[in-house]
Amino acid sequence: MASSSSTTHPPVLKQPVKLACVQLASGSDKAANLAHAAVKVREAAQTGAKIVVLPECFNSPYGCDYFPSYAETLLPSPPTPDQSPSYHALSTMARENAIYLIGGSIPELATSASDPSQKTYYNTSLTFSPTGTLLATHRKIHLFDIDIPGGITFRESDVLSPGNQLTIVDLPEYGRIGVAICYDVRFPELATIAARRGCFALAYPGAFNLTTGPLHWELLARARAVDNQLYVALCSPARDLAAGYHAWGHSLVADPMAKVLAEAGEGEGIVVVELDGERIELARRGIPLRDQRRFDVYPDVSRVQ
Ligand SMILES: O=C(O)CCC(=O)C(=O)O
């Protein structure tokens, strides 16, 4: 039964921290995309941001036709440096700027050890520590398969396989952050579980489009924020009308009361927001959802495996 008396909860964000979403323009040259990302991550870090988020598929154009040719196997110690370039570029960006880097996402190729001809592709986000160590790997769980007549048809599952684990990353000085990718934001269960496991924020590298972007991008960020009373950061590529896929842009951060604190436009830009644990606690004290849940009436999704 829910309790209406105030329960004490430890703060979920240990100290204020600046988070930056880097809305990047990427093209077809992977090496150029990585070099450009490094410049922009440095710019973001120079604002004092200690957590930096990149967009979905920041090292390639976005589309099923591109995933196999841009995919790389994630190798911490590649036999030659040109293998696994995105992994190593991201690790270097995190280390050189002493930041936590939620490295957008990249197409990943996983090859079966027993049968190297068996290839599996994922849409994968890598998070690195300020020393450049890989902290987490999130493989997009919910693949972007939609068909809106007159709008957009997309079938990631034609090429990609889904991940099957939710990702919560421990940032020792700050607390926990949940990481998922784009379409994953539509699934509130994932966000709720992350929140109930103590996350102060959810970060979604994403790339909405010109059909669902104007309708749902901000709405979903604010919905996940208000449901869970935490910060939500969405990081998009910049819009490029010459590309095959037109990203919505509008990277943003919503606060625990679902207020959008900062938002980019369509072009490149860096959105920087200071996340403050007191804002989370204030929202949770004022509207004490945590202590009012009626698990006697409905199941606790955070306990559903
Ligand atoms: O959910 C949407 O409308 C867009 C999702 C998307 O673009 C993606 O998952 O990459």
The ligand as a Tripos MOL2 file, in Angstrom:
@<TRIPOS>MOLECULE
LIG
   10     9     1     0     0
SMALL
NO_CHARGES

@<TRIPOS>ATOM
      1 O1         10.3630    7.4950  -32.6780 O.co2     1 LIG1
      2 C1         10.5220    8.2580  -33.6280 C.2       1 LIG1
      3 O2          9.5950    8.9140  -34.0850 O.co2     1 LIG1
      4 C2         11.8540    8.4120  -34.2630 C.3       1 LIG1
      5 C3         12.8110    7.3690  -33.8300 C.3       1 LIG1
      6 C4         14.0990    7.3970  -34.5420 C.2       1 LIG1
      7 O3         14.3500    8.2230  -35.3740 O.2       1 LIG1
      8 C5         15.1210    6.4210  -34.2120 C.2       1 LIG1
      9 O4         14.8900    5.5470  -33.3880 O.co2     1 LIG1
     10 O5         16.2060    6.5320  -34.7600 O.co2     1 LIG1
@<TRIPOS>BOND
     1     1     2 2
     2     2     3 1
     3     2     4 1
     4     4     5 1
     5     5     6 1
     6     6     7 2
     7     6     8 1
     8     8     9 2
     9     8    10 1
@<TRIPOS>SUBSTRUCTURE
     1 LIG1         1 GROUP 0 **** ****
